[in-house]
Amino acid sequence: MSQRDDMQHNGKKPVRRRKSAGSETGSSGSGKKPVKKRSSSQSAKGRTRSSEYDSVKNGSGSRRRKKSGAVHTEKHENKISRNAGLVIAGIQLIATIVFMAGLFVLNMLPNTYLAAIGILLLLFWGIILASQFFSKKNAITGKVISVIISLILIAGSYFLLKTTGTISDISGGDYKLDNVVVAVMADDPAEDIQDAADYTFGVQYSMNGDQIRQTVEAINSELGSDITTKEYNSLAEQAEALHDGEVDAIIYNEGYTGILEEAFEGYTQNTKMIYTYSIKSELQNQSADVEVKDETFSVYISGIDVFGAIETNSRSDVNIIAVVNPTSHQILLITTPRDYYVEIPEISGGQKDKLTHAGIYGVDASMATLEQLYDMDLDFYARVNFTSLIEIVDALGGVDVDSEYAFTTSSDSGKVINVVQGTNHFNGEEALAFSRERQNVPGGDNQRGKDQQAVITAMIKKMVSPAILTGANGILNSVSGNVETNMSQSQIQELIKTQLSDGASWNITSMAAEGTGDSQYCYSYSGSPLYVMQPDQASVDAIKAAVDQVENGETLEGTATE
Protein backbone atom coordinates (compact mmCIF):
# COMPACT_ATOMS: atom_id res chain seq x y z
CA MET A 1 0.00 0.00 0.00
CA SER A 2 1.28 3.31 -0.90
CA GLN A 3 1.92 6.18 1.45
CA ARG A 4 -1.04 8.10 0.08
CA ASP A 5 -3.34 5.16 0.65
CA ASP A 6 -2.01 4.80 4.25
CA MET A 7 -2.74 8.47 4.96
CA GLN A 8 -6.26 8.19 3.63
CA HIS A 9 -6.74 5.07 5.70
CA ASN A 10 -5.60 6.83 8.81
CA GLY A 11 -8.09 9.68 8.18
CA LYS A 12 -5.58 12.32 6.99
CA LYS A 13 -5.45 14.11 3.70
CA PRO A 14 -2.34 13.61 1.77
CA VAL A 15 0.04 16.57 1.57
CA ARG A 16 1.08 17.72 -1.90
CA ARG A 17 4.66 18.32 -2.44
CA ARG A 18 5.88 21.61 -4.00
CA LYS A 19 6.95 21.10 -7.48
CA SER A 20 10.41 21.84 -8.37
CA ALA A 21 11.28 25.00 -10.28
CA GLY A 22 10.77 23.18 -13.51
CA SER A 23 7.35 21.73 -12.50
CA GLU A 24 4.10 23.03 -13.95
CA THR A 25 2.35 23.24 -10.55
CA GLY A 26 3.45 24.32 -7.07
CA SER A 27 2.65 23.08 -3.57
CA SER A 28 -1.05 22.99 -2.79
CA GLY A 29 -0.37 24.19 0.71
CA SER A 30 1.10 27.61 -0.27
CA GLY A 31 -2.30 29.29 -1.04
CA LYS A 32 -0.85 31.25 -4.00
CA LYS A 33 -1.15 30.86 -7.69
CA PRO A 34 1.91 29.76 -9.41
CA VAL A 35 3.96 32.55 -11.11
CA LYS A 36 5.12 31.91 -14.57
CA LYS A 37 8.64 32.94 -15.33
CA ARG A 38 9.05 35.19 -18.46
CA SER A 39 11.11 34.06 -21.28
CA SER A 40 13.94 36.22 -22.61
CA SER A 41 11.93 37.10 -25.74
CA GLN A 42 8.97 38.21 -23.65
CA SER A 43 11.23 40.42 -21.52
CA ALA A 44 12.67 42.06 -24.65
CA LYS A 45 9.18 42.83 -25.97
CA GLY A 46 8.25 44.40 -22.69
CA ARG A 47 11.29 46.58 -22.70
CA THR A 48 10.46 47.65 -26.28
CA ARG A 49 6.90 48.61 -25.37
CA SER A 50 8.18 50.57 -22.41
CA SER A 51 10.68 52.35 -24.59
CA GLU A 52 7.98 53.23 -27.13
CA TYR A 53 5.81 54.63 -24.38
CA ASP A 54 8.62 56.76 -23.08
CA SER A 55 9.32 57.89 -26.61
CA VAL A 56 5.69 58.97 -27.17
CA LYS A 57 5.79 60.87 -23.90
CA ASN A 58 9.04 62.56 -24.86
CA GLY A 59 7.74 63.39 -28.44
CA SER A 60 4.62 65.05 -27.07
CA GLY A 61 6.76 67.26 -24.88
CA SER A 62 8.98 68.16 -27.81
CA ARG A 63 5.96 69.23 -29.86
CA ARG A 64 4.81 71.36 -26.99
CA ARG A 65 8.22 72.93 -26.78
CA LYS A 66 8.26 73.54 -30.54
CA LYS A 67 4.79 75.10 -30.47
CA SER A 68 5.78 77.33 -27.60
CA GLY A 69 8.91 78.43 -29.48
CA ALA A 70 6.97 79.18 -32.66
CA VAL A 71 4.50 81.34 -30.74
CA HIS A 72 7.36 83.21 -29.15
CA THR A 73 9.04 83.78 -32.55
CA GLU A 74 5.78 84.97 -34.11
CA LYS A 75 5.22 87.42 -31.30
CA HIS A 76 8.77 88.70 -31.74
CA GLU A 77 8.30 89.14 -35.48
CA ASN A 78 4.97 90.94 -34.98
CA LYS A 79 6.63 93.29 -32.53
CA ILE A 80 9.38 94.12 -35.05
CA SER A 81 6.79 94.59 -37.80
CA ARG A 82 4.69 96.86 -35.61
CA ASN A 83 7.70 98.97 -34.63
CA ALA A 84 8.70 99.29 -38.29
CA GLY A 85 5.15 100.31 -39.13
CA LEU A 86 5.21 102.98 -36.42
CA VAL A 87 8.47 104.38 -37.79
CA ILE A 88 7.02 104.49 -41.33
CA ALA A 89 3.84 106.14 -40.01
CA GLY A 90 6.01 108.69 -38.20
CA ILE A 91 7.82 109.51 -41.43
CA GLN A 92 4.46 109.92 -43.15
CA LEU A 93 3.32 112.32 -40.43
CA ILE A 94 6.48 114.42 -40.80
CA ALA A 95 6.05 114.46 -44.60
CA THR A 96 2.43 115.55 -44.12
CA ILE A 97 3.43 118.41 -41.82
CA VAL A 98 6.13 119.60 -44.23
CA PHE A 99 3.73 119.42 -47.19
CA MET A 100 1.02 121.39 -45.38
CA ALA A 101 3.61 123.98 -44.33
CA GLY A 102 4.61 124.29 -47.99
CA LEU A 103 0.98 124.92 -48.96
CA PHE A 104 0.69 127.66 -46.35
CA VAL A 105 3.91 129.32 -47.55
CA LEU A 106 2.78 129.06 -51.18
CA ASN A 107 -0.41 130.86 -50.14
CA MET A 108 -2.32 130.15 -53.35
CA LEU A 109 -5.05 127.77 -52.20
CA PRO A 110 -8.31 128.96 -50.59
CA ASN A 111 -8.77 128.04 -46.93
CA THR A 112 -11.46 125.49 -47.80
CA TYR A 113 -8.96 123.67 -50.05
CA LEU A 114 -6.32 123.72 -47.31
CA ALA A 115 -8.75 122.35 -44.73
CA ALA A 116 -9.93 119.56 -47.03
CA ILE A 117 -6.39 118.52 -47.93
CA GLY A 118 -5.29 118.60 -44.27
CA ILE A 119 -8.22 116.47 -43.10
CA LEU A 120 -7.71 113.96 -45.91
CA LEU A 121 -3.99 113.57 -45.19
CA LEU A 122 -4.58 113.16 -41.43
CA LEU A 123 -7.25 110.57 -42.17
CA PHE A 124 -4.82 108.59 -44.31
CA TRP A 125 -2.24 108.78 -41.55
CA GLY A 126 -4.72 107.63 -38.90
CA ILE A 127 -5.75 104.61 -40.96
CA ILE A 128 -2.13 103.61 -41.54
CA LEU A 129 -1.31 104.02 -37.85
CA ALA A 130 -4.32 101.95 -36.75
CA SER A 131 -3.45 99.15 -39.14
CA GLN A 132 -0.15 98.60 -37.35
CA PHE A 133 -1.94 97.92 -34.02
CA PHE A 134 -5.05 96.05 -35.03
CA SER A 135 -3.96 94.00 -38.02
CA LYS A 136 -3.59 90.28 -37.17
CA LYS A 137 -0.84 89.96 -39.74
CA ASN A 138 2.17 92.14 -40.45
CA ALA A 139 0.10 94.95 -42.14
CA ILE A 140 2.41 94.91 -45.16
CA THR A 141 -0.20 96.63 -47.35
CA GLY A 142 -0.46 99.51 -44.91
CA LYS A 143 3.30 99.95 -44.84
CA VAL A 144 3.53 99.98 -48.63
CA ILE A 145 0.73 102.54 -48.91
CA SER A 146 2.38 104.69 -46.23
CA VAL A 147 5.70 104.66 -48.08
CA ILE A 148 3.98 105.63 -51.35
CA ILE A 149 2.08 108.49 -49.66
CA SER A 150 5.28 109.72 -48.01
CA LEU A 151 7.14 109.73 -51.32
CA ILE A 152 4.30 111.64 -52.98
CA LEU A 153 4.28 114.19 -50.16
CA ILE A 154 8.06 114.63 -50.32
CA ALA A 155 7.89 115.17 -54.08
CA GLY A 156 4.96 117.55 -53.59
CA SER A 157 6.88 119.54 -50.97
CA TYR A 158 9.78 119.91 -53.39
CA PHE A 159 7.40 121.10 -56.09
CA LEU A 160 5.82 123.63 -53.71
CA LEU A 161 9.26 124.92 -52.72
CA LYS A 162 10.20 125.22 -56.38
CA THR A 163 6.96 127.05 -57.18
CA THR A 164 7.45 129.53 -54.36
CA GLY A 165 11.03 130.17 -55.48
CA THR A 166 10.01 130.66 -59.10
CA ILE A 167 7.30 133.18 -58.20
CA SER A 168 9.81 135.01 -56.04
CA ASP A 169 12.27 135.08 -58.95
CA ILE A 170 9.87 136.49 -61.56
CA SER A 171 8.06 138.93 -59.24
CA GLY A 172 9.05 142.27 -57.81
CA GLY A 173 11.15 143.36 -60.80
CA ASP A 174 12.80 146.52 -59.57
CA TYR A 175 15.62 147.16 -62.01
CA LYS A 176 16.50 147.21 -65.70
CA LEU A 177 19.73 146.15 -67.33
CA ASP A 178 21.59 147.99 -70.07
CA ASN A 179 24.43 146.29 -71.90
CA VAL A 180 26.89 148.71 -73.47
CA VAL A 181 29.11 146.98 -76.01
CA VAL A 182 32.27 147.53 -78.04
CA ALA A 183 31.92 146.43 -81.67
CA VAL A 184 34.57 146.00 -84.37
CA MET A 185 34.39 144.72 -87.92
CA ALA A 186 34.00 140.95 -88.24
CA ASP A 187 37.45 140.50 -89.85
CA ASP A 188 39.24 142.55 -87.18
CA PRO A 189 41.97 140.52 -85.39
CA ALA A 190 40.92 141.80 -81.93
CA GLU A 191 39.12 139.20 -79.83
CA ASP A 192 38.83 141.11 -76.53
CA ILE A 193 39.28 144.60 -75.15
CA GLN A 194 42.96 143.97 -74.35
CA ASP A 195 43.63 143.48 -78.04
CA ALA A 196 42.04 146.88 -78.77
CA ALA A 197 44.04 148.98 -76.30
CA ASP A 198 45.57 151.11 -79.08
CA TYR A 199 42.34 151.48 -81.10
CA THR A 200 40.36 154.65 -81.73
CA PHE A 201 36.82 154.32 -80.38
CA GLY A 202 33.83 156.12 -81.86
CA VAL A 203 31.39 157.44 -79.23
CA GLN A 204 28.27 159.60 -79.07
CA TYR A 205 26.75 161.16 -75.95
CA SER A 206 23.44 162.47 -77.28
CA MET A 207 21.62 159.25 -76.34
CA ASN A 208 22.37 157.37 -73.11
CA GLY A 209 25.39 159.62 -72.64
CA ASP A 210 25.91 158.71 -68.98
CA GLN A 211 26.06 155.02 -69.85
CA ILE A 212 28.68 155.62 -72.54
CA ARG A 213 30.82 157.64 -70.14
CA GLN A 214 30.60 154.92 -67.47
CA THR A 215 31.68 152.32 -70.03
CA VAL A 216 34.67 154.40 -71.17
CA GLU A 217 35.77 154.74 -67.54
CA ALA A 218 35.40 150.98 -67.00
CA ILE A 219 37.54 150.25 -70.09
CA ASN A 220 40.22 152.72 -68.97
CA SER A 221 40.30 151.06 -65.56
CA GLU A 222 40.60 147.59 -67.03
CA LEU A 223 43.37 148.57 -69.44
CA GLY A 224 45.22 150.76 -66.97
CA SER A 225 45.36 153.63 -69.49
CA ASP A 226 42.98 155.97 -71.28
CA ILE A 227 41.64 154.91 -74.66
CA THR A 228 41.48 157.27 -77.64
CA THR A 229 37.91 158.36 -78.47
CA LYS A 230 36.32 160.25 -81.35
CA GLU A 231 32.93 161.82 -80.75
CA TYR A 232 30.02 161.76 -83.21
CA ASN A 233 26.59 163.36 -83.09
CA SER A 234 24.51 160.24 -83.64
CA LEU A 235 24.49 156.47 -83.70
CA ALA A 236 24.24 156.57 -87.49
CA GLU A 237 27.47 158.58 -87.78
CA GLN A 238 29.20 156.12 -85.44
CA ALA A 239 28.19 153.12 -87.54
CA GLU A 240 29.23 154.81 -90.78
CA ALA A 241 32.60 155.74 -89.31
CA LEU A 242 33.23 152.11 -88.34
CA HIS A 243 32.30 150.82 -91.81
CA ASP A 244 34.39 153.52 -93.49
CA GLY A 245 37.44 152.79 -91.34
CA GLU A 246 37.51 156.21 -89.60
CA VAL A 247 37.53 154.45 -86.24
CA ASP A 248 38.56 150.95 -85.22
CA ALA A 249 35.67 150.33 -82.81
CA ILE A 250 32.45 151.92 -81.62
CA ILE A 251 30.80 152.00 -78.18
CA TYR A 252 26.97 151.92 -77.99
CA ASN A 253 24.02 150.42 -76.15
CA GLU A 254 23.37 146.89 -77.38
CA GLY A 255 19.67 147.68 -77.61
CA TYR A 256 20.39 149.77 -80.71
CA THR A 257 21.64 146.72 -82.63
CA GLY A 258 18.18 146.14 -84.10
CA ILE A 259 18.07 149.73 -85.35
CA LEU A 260 21.48 149.36 -86.96
CA GLU A 261 20.26 146.22 -88.71
CA GLU A 262 17.39 148.25 -90.17
CA ALA A 263 19.76 150.92 -91.47
CA PHE A 264 22.70 148.74 -92.54
CA GLU A 265 21.90 145.50 -94.30
CA GLY A 266 23.91 142.64 -92.83
CA TYR A 267 25.17 144.72 -89.89
CA THR A 268 25.19 141.78 -87.46
CA GLN A 269 27.10 139.52 -89.84
CA ASN A 270 29.67 142.20 -90.67
CA THR A 271 30.54 143.11 -87.07
CA LYS A 272 31.43 141.37 -83.81
CA MET A 273 31.37 142.40 -80.17
CA ILE A 274 34.54 142.17 -78.12
CA TYR A 275 33.44 143.75 -74.84
CA THR A 276 30.24 144.16 -72.79
CA TYR A 277 29.65 146.40 -69.78
CA SER A 278 26.38 145.90 -67.87
CA ILE A 279 24.67 148.76 -66.04
CA LYS A 280 21.78 148.24 -63.62
CA SER A 281 19.19 150.99 -63.10
CA GLU A 282 16.48 151.06 -60.47
CA LEU A 283 12.80 151.00 -61.47
CA GLN A 284 10.13 152.76 -59.45
CA ASN A 285 7.13 150.57 -58.57
CA GLN A 286 3.98 152.64 -58.11
CA SER A 287 1.62 149.66 -57.91
CA ALA A 288 2.58 147.92 -54.68
CA ASP A 289 -0.76 148.85 -53.06
CA VAL A 290 -3.05 147.71 -55.90
CA GLU A 291 -5.64 145.22 -54.61
CA VAL A 292 -5.76 142.78 -57.50
CA LYS A 293 -8.58 140.80 -55.87
CA ASP A 294 -11.23 143.47 -56.37
CA GLU A 295 -9.66 146.48 -58.13
CA THR A 296 -9.44 146.91 -61.90
CA PHE A 297 -5.79 146.85 -62.92
CA SER A 298 -3.75 146.90 -66.12
CA VAL A 299 -0.70 144.93 -67.23
CA TYR A 300 1.68 145.90 -70.02
CA ILE A 301 2.87 142.71 -71.73
CA SER A 302 6.16 143.33 -73.50
CA GLY A 303 7.64 140.75 -75.83
CA ILE A 304 11.28 141.57 -76.37
CA ASP A 305 13.15 140.45 -79.47
CA VAL A 306 15.92 138.51 -77.74
CA PHE A 307 16.57 135.02 -76.41
CA GLY A 308 18.88 136.15 -73.60
CA ALA A 309 18.52 137.74 -70.14
CA ILE A 310 14.94 138.92 -69.67
CA GLU A 311 15.88 142.09 -67.81
CA THR A 312 18.05 143.39 -70.68
CA ASN A 313 16.70 146.55 -72.33
CA SER A 314 15.76 145.75 -75.90
CA ARG A 315 13.28 146.64 -78.59
CA SER A 316 9.76 145.51 -77.74
CA ASP A 317 8.22 143.64 -80.66
CA VAL A 318 5.03 142.73 -78.78
CA ASN A 319 3.10 145.53 -77.05
CA ILE A 320 -0.13 144.32 -75.47
CA ILE A 321 -2.07 145.89 -72.62
CA ALA A 322 -4.39 143.69 -70.55
CA VAL A 323 -7.04 145.62 -68.63
CA VAL A 324 -8.48 143.28 -65.98
CA ASN A 325 -11.64 143.75 -63.94
CA PRO A 326 -11.63 140.92 -61.33
CA THR A 327 -15.20 141.71 -60.23
CA SER A 328 -16.90 141.55 -63.64
CA HIS A 329 -14.34 138.98 -64.92
CA GLN A 330 -13.69 141.06 -68.01
CA ILE A 331 -10.31 141.19 -69.75
CA LEU A 332 -9.60 143.70 -72.51
CA LEU A 333 -6.53 143.01 -74.64
CA ILE A 334 -5.16 146.02 -76.50
CA THR A 335 -2.48 145.63 -79.15
CA THR A 336 -0.41 148.56 -80.40
CA PRO A 337 1.73 148.05 -83.54
CA ARG A 338 5.47 148.03 -82.87
CA ASP A 339 6.07 150.72 -85.52
CA TYR A 340 3.49 153.18 -84.15
CA TYR A 341 4.97 156.66 -84.60
CA VAL A 342 4.72 158.23 -81.13
CA GLU A 343 6.62 160.43 -78.69
CA ILE A 344 8.67 158.82 -75.90
CA PRO A 345 8.01 160.98 -72.79
CA GLU A 346 11.11 162.35 -71.04
CA ILE A 347 13.33 160.66 -73.63
CA SER A 348 12.77 161.97 -77.13
CA GLY A 349 12.20 165.61 -76.18
CA GLY A 350 9.05 165.95 -78.26
CA GLN A 351 10.51 164.14 -81.28
CA LYS A 352 8.67 161.03 -82.42
CA ASP A 353 10.02 157.51 -82.68
CA LYS A 354 8.82 153.98 -83.17
CA LEU A 355 7.06 152.44 -80.18
CA THR A 356 9.42 149.45 -80.35
CA HIS A 357 12.42 151.75 -79.84
CA ALA A 358 11.04 152.87 -76.47
CA GLY A 359 12.06 149.47 -75.12
CA ILE A 360 15.71 150.39 -75.64
CA TYR A 361 15.36 152.92 -72.84
CA GLY A 362 13.63 150.49 -70.50
CA VAL A 363 10.24 148.97 -69.86
CA ASP A 364 9.27 152.11 -67.93
CA ALA A 365 9.80 154.20 -71.08
CA SER A 366 7.49 151.89 -73.05
CA MET A 367 4.84 152.12 -70.33
CA ALA A 368 5.05 155.92 -70.23
CA THR A 369 4.65 156.04 -74.02
CA LEU A 370 1.48 153.91 -73.97
CA GLU A 371 0.05 155.75 -70.97
CA GLN A 372 0.35 159.00 -72.89
CA LEU A 373 -1.12 157.48 -76.07
CA TYR A 374 -4.25 156.05 -74.38
CA ASP A 375 -4.54 158.52 -71.50
CA MET A 376 -4.49 155.76 -68.90
CA ASP A 377 -2.39 154.42 -66.04
CA LEU A 378 -0.48 151.16 -66.38
CA ASP A 379 -0.06 149.37 -63.05
CA PHE A 380 2.10 146.38 -63.90
CA TYR A 381 4.36 145.03 -66.57
CA ALA A 382 5.27 141.50 -67.62
CA ARG A 383 8.23 140.97 -69.91
CA VAL A 384 8.62 137.79 -71.92
CA ASN A 385 11.16 136.79 -74.54
CA PHE A 386 11.12 134.30 -77.38
CA THR A 387 12.36 131.48 -75.15
CA SER A 388 9.56 131.87 -72.61
CA LEU A 389 6.80 131.91 -75.20
CA ILE A 390 8.06 128.71 -76.84
CA GLU A 391 8.51 126.81 -73.57
CA ILE A 392 5.25 127.94 -71.95
CA VAL A 393 3.19 126.91 -74.98
CA ASP A 394 4.97 123.54 -75.10
CA ALA A 395 4.41 123.02 -71.36
CA LEU A 396 0.69 123.61 -71.94
CA GLY A 397 0.68 120.90 -74.58
CA GLY A 398 0.27 123.43 -77.38
CA VAL A 399 -2.49 125.99 -77.93
CA ASP A 400 -5.48 126.24 -80.26
CA VAL A 401 -5.24 129.57 -82.07
CA ASP A 402 -7.89 131.11 -84.33
CA SER A 403 -6.51 132.78 -87.46
CA GLU A 404 -8.49 135.20 -89.63
CA TYR A 405 -6.50 134.24 -92.72
CA ALA A 406 -4.75 131.31 -94.35
CA PHE A 407 -1.09 132.03 -95.12
CA THR A 408 2.44 130.61 -95.00
CA THR A 409 4.94 132.23 -92.65
CA SER A 410 8.25 133.51 -94.00
CA SER A 411 11.68 132.34 -92.90
CA ASP A 412 12.11 135.64 -91.01
CA SER A 413 9.46 134.51 -88.54
CA GLY A 414 11.76 131.71 -87.35
CA LYS A 415 9.83 128.77 -88.79
CA VAL A 416 7.96 128.23 -92.06
CA ILE A 417 4.48 126.85 -91.34
CA ASN A 418 1.17 126.69 -93.20
CA VAL A 419 -1.60 128.48 -91.29
CA VAL A 420 -5.22 127.63 -92.07
CA GLN A 421 -8.16 129.94 -91.70
CA GLY A 422 -9.89 129.03 -88.45
CA THR A 423 -8.47 126.94 -85.62
CA ASN A 424 -4.80 125.90 -85.67
CA HIS A 425 -3.05 123.78 -83.04
CA PHE A 426 0.44 125.22 -82.55
CA ASN A 427 3.43 124.08 -80.54
CA GLY A 428 5.82 126.67 -79.10
CA GLU A 429 7.89 127.35 -82.22
CA GLU A 430 4.81 127.48 -84.42
CA ALA A 431 3.02 129.89 -82.06
CA LEU A 432 6.07 132.18 -82.09
CA ALA A 433 6.30 132.10 -85.91
CA PHE A 434 2.58 132.89 -86.18
CA SER A 435 3.02 135.81 -83.73
CA ARG A 436 6.01 137.29 -85.58
CA GLU A 437 4.78 137.03 -89.17
CA ARG A 438 3.94 140.30 -90.93
CA GLN A 439 5.30 139.87 -94.46
CA ASN A 440 2.95 137.21 -95.82
CA VAL A 441 -0.13 137.95 -93.75
CA PRO A 442 -2.82 140.32 -95.11
CA GLY A 443 -2.71 143.61 -93.23
CA GLY A 444 1.00 143.41 -92.37
CA ASP A 445 1.86 144.82 -88.96
CA ASN A 446 -1.78 145.56 -88.10
CA GLN A 447 -2.72 141.91 -88.55
CA ARG A 448 0.38 140.74 -86.71
CA GLY A 449 -0.87 142.57 -83.62
CA LYS A 450 -4.22 140.79 -83.89
CA ASP A 451 -2.47 137.44 -84.32
CA GLN A 452 -0.42 138.10 -81.20
CA GLN A 453 -3.67 138.72 -79.33
CA ALA A 454 -5.02 135.42 -80.65
CA VAL A 455 -2.01 133.58 -79.19
CA ILE A 456 -2.33 135.36 -75.83
CA THR A 457 -6.06 134.54 -75.73
CA ALA A 458 -5.34 130.86 -76.46
CA MET A 459 -2.74 130.77 -73.68
CA ILE A 460 -5.14 132.33 -71.17
CA LYS A 461 -7.79 129.75 -72.04
CA LYS A 462 -5.31 126.94 -71.45
CA MET A 463 -4.05 128.43 -68.20
CA VAL A 464 -7.51 128.54 -66.62
CA SER A 465 -8.19 124.95 -67.70
CA PRO A 466 -6.99 121.64 -66.16
CA ALA A 467 -4.00 121.80 -68.54
CA ILE A 468 -2.35 124.17 -66.07
CA LEU A 469 -2.08 121.25 -63.62
CA THR A 470 -0.50 118.75 -65.99
CA GLY A 471 1.88 121.35 -67.39
CA ALA A 472 2.66 123.15 -64.14
CA ASN A 473 6.21 121.83 -63.77
CA GLY A 474 7.11 122.67 -67.35
CA ILE A 475 5.62 126.14 -67.05
CA LEU A 476 7.65 126.79 -63.91
CA ASN A 477 10.83 125.72 -65.70
CA SER A 478 10.07 127.97 -68.66
CA VAL A 479 9.12 131.14 -66.78
CA SER A 480 12.11 130.97 -64.45
CA GLY A 481 14.63 133.33 -66.02
CA ASN A 482 12.41 134.05 -69.02
CA VAL A 483 9.60 136.11 -67.45
CA GLU A 484 9.83 139.22 -65.33
CA THR A 485 7.12 141.33 -63.69
CA ASN A 486 6.89 144.10 -61.14
CA MET A 487 3.82 142.48 -59.60
CA SER A 488 4.69 141.38 -56.09
CA GLN A 489 4.69 137.77 -54.96
CA SER A 490 1.70 138.39 -52.69
CA GLN A 491 -0.26 139.96 -55.56
CA ILE A 492 0.43 136.97 -57.83
CA GLN A 493 -0.60 134.60 -55.03
CA GLU A 494 -3.80 136.55 -54.43
CA LEU A 495 -4.72 136.41 -58.12
CA ILE A 496 -4.29 132.64 -58.29
CA LYS A 497 -6.08 132.05 -54.99
CA THR A 498 -9.05 134.13 -56.13
CA GLN A 499 -9.32 132.25 -59.42
CA LEU A 500 -9.17 128.87 -57.67
CA SER A 501 -11.77 129.98 -55.16
CA ASP A 502 -14.23 131.45 -57.67
CA GLY A 503 -13.52 129.17 -60.61
CA ALA A 504 -15.24 131.79 -62.74
CA SER A 505 -14.98 132.04 -66.52
CA TRP A 506 -13.57 135.19 -68.06
CA ASN A 507 -14.78 137.25 -70.97
CA ILE A 508 -11.86 138.24 -73.21
CA THR A 509 -12.23 141.10 -75.68
CA SER A 510 -9.50 142.05 -78.16
CA MET A 511 -8.89 145.43 -79.79
CA ALA A 512 -6.03 146.66 -81.97
CA ALA A 513 -4.85 150.16 -82.73
CA GLU A 514 -4.63 150.78 -86.46
CA GLY A 515 -2.66 153.07 -88.71
CA THR A 516 -1.08 153.64 -92.08
CA GLY A 517 2.47 152.93 -93.19
CA ASP A 518 4.90 155.82 -93.66
CA SER A 519 8.61 156.66 -93.73
CA GLN A 520 9.95 159.14 -91.18
CA TYR A 521 13.06 160.11 -89.25
CA CYS A 522 13.14 158.67 -85.75
CA TYR A 523 14.67 159.99 -82.54
CA SER A 524 16.72 156.84 -81.95
CA TYR A 525 18.19 156.86 -85.46
CA SER A 526 18.39 160.08 -87.46
CA GLY A 527 20.69 158.79 -90.19
CA SER A 528 17.87 158.04 -92.61
CA PRO A 529 14.07 157.69 -92.63
CA LEU A 530 12.70 154.41 -91.26
CA TYR A 531 9.40 152.65 -91.79
CA VAL A 532 6.78 153.81 -89.25
CA MET A 533 3.01 153.61 -88.80
CA GLN A 534 1.03 156.80 -88.41
CA PRO A 535 -1.67 156.26 -85.73
CA ASP A 536 -5.34 156.19 -86.66
CA GLN A 537 -6.87 158.45 -84.04
CA ALA A 538 -10.35 156.93 -84.39
CA SER A 539 -9.04 153.50 -83.35
CA VAL A 540 -7.13 155.06 -80.46
CA ASP A 541 -10.29 156.83 -79.24
CA ALA A 542 -12.30 153.59 -79.48
CA ILE A 543 -9.73 151.88 -77.26
CA LYS A 544 -9.92 154.69 -74.71
CA ALA A 545 -13.70 154.31 -74.53
CA ALA A 546 -13.43 150.54 -74.08
CA VAL A 547 -10.97 150.97 -71.21
CA ASP A 548 -13.47 153.25 -69.45
CA GLN A 549 -16.19 150.62 -69.91
CA VAL A 550 -14.08 147.88 -68.32
CA GLU A 551 -13.19 150.12 -65.40
CA ASN A 552 -16.90 150.83 -64.91
CA GLY A 553 -17.67 147.11 -64.67
CA GLU A 554 -19.30 146.70 -68.08
CA THR A 555 -19.02 143.48 -70.07
CA LEU A 556 -17.79 143.82 -73.64
CA GLU A 557 -18.46 141.54 -76.56
CA GLY A 558 -15.76 138.90 -76.66
CA THR A 559 -14.79 135.27 -76.15
CA ALA A 560 -15.54 133.45 -72.91
CA THR A 561 -13.14 130.99 -71.33
CA GLU A 562 -14.53 127.63 -70.25
Secondary structure, 3 states (H helix, E strand, C coil): CCHHHHHHHCCCCCCCCCCCCCCCCCCCCCCCCCCCCCCHHHHHHHHHHHHHHHHHHHHHHHHHHHHHHHHHHHHHHHHHHHHHHHHHHHHHHHHHHHHHHHHHHHCCCCHHHHHHHHHHHHHHHHHHHHHHHHCCCCCHHHHHHHHHHHHHHHHHHHHHHHHHHHHHHHCCCCEEEEEEEEEEECCCCCCCHHHHCCCEEEECCCCCHHHHHHHHHHHHHHHCCCCEEEECCCHHHHHHHHHHCCCCEEEEEHHHHHHHHHHCCCHHHHEEEEEEEEEEEECCCCCCCCCCCCCCEEEEEEEECCCCCCCECCCEEEEEEEEEECCCCEEEEEECCCCEEEECCCCCCCCEEEHHHHHHHCHHHHHHHHHHHHCCCCCEEEEECHHHHHHHHHHCCCEEEEECCCEECCHHHCCCCEECCEEEEECHHHHHHHHHCCCCCCCHHHHHHHHHHHHHHHHHHHHCCCHHHHCHHHHHHHHCCCEEECCCHHHHHHHHHHHHHHCCCCEEEEEECCEEEEEEEECCEEEEEEEEEEECHHHHHHHHHHHHHHHCCCCCCCEECC
